[in-house]
Amino acid sequence: MSQPLVTSIYTADPSAHVFGGRIYIYASHDIDDGPPLSDVEPFKGSEGNAFKMRDYRVLSMDRIGGEVKVHPPALDIKDVPWAARQMWAPDAAGKDGAFYLYFPAKDRAGAFRIGVATSKSPLGPFVARPKPIKGSFSIDPAVFTDDDGQSYMYFGGLSGGQLQMNSNGVYNPTAPKSVDLPKDQPALMPKVAKMRADMLEFAEPPRDAAIVDQAGKPLLAGDGARRYFEAAWMHKYKGKYYLSYSTGTTHFIAYAVGESPYGPFTYQGNVLLPVQGWTTHHSIVEFEGRWWLFYADSQLSNKTWLRNVKVTELFYNPDGTIRVIDPFVSD
Ligand code: FUB
């Protein structure tokens, strides 16, 4: 069983990247800040209220197994003009010597939006743009840059992540609170949008990144063990696009493979079996010719909202499928 990478603070939702030969992990910074936020206006209907994060901390290391440095706050909610609360799972990207931190937070109306902050260093401090990305909503941004230099953002999360409140791209806080659409309808899909060359805005309206079964049919809302819930991540392996994600209520990290960054993505199976705690969130990154799964569980606190990030090696089978990882079994 992998052990927490750091124990001095609680961290979750690790998005790992290699910049200049060093591994950087952009994580949620979990805090124990009293009881869950109350279910009152303007936040009525929101869930995930125990996750009250207010800043981001970056972890870094020069190799897997090496010393893990915990860096000072990279971005604090007080320095984000539009954000009111709940800085959830972030991601980062680097381009032409600049670094971009992407993050969801609730605005003053209680709607999750996705912001971007910039820095000359992968460690920050990052300076937030005054407004969220136009046309952004929901949570869990993951920015993938293809071999041709074009970047795409994948995002969205059900339930407390509000994907079901944004079905037309317009925030509707009175949308049914139920996690899923009717069971026999196609599930809500993660969203994908091309990023503008300056990495600060979408270059197009977000569209569905369809996850389909082997027959090419969209996964259904009632297919809880396979349908998308939150925590999208994109990586490329041998020319194919691997979209991995959390199934939320059933606690798997699953994956689906496509021929284009837009999909459709055909469901393949699981990457990671359920971890300790309710949430599961990951990233997959290549470092020096080996592949690594960064993930989080609640080993240190035994509380679902106080998590710790971990890493374990990920292996492909010769046919390109991923060997399933059981977090409670060491190799
Ligand atoms: O950390 C808060 C939320 O929990 C994330 O945004 C989700 O992916 C889940 O891990």
Boltz pocket constraint, residues with backbone or C-beta under 6 A from the ligand:
constraints:
  - pocket:
      binder: B
      contacts: [[A, 12], [A, 13], [A, 28], [A, 51], [A, 88], [A, 89], [A, 139], [A, 140], [A, 157], [A, 230], [A, 231], [A, 279], [A, 280], [A, 281]]
      max_distance: 6.0
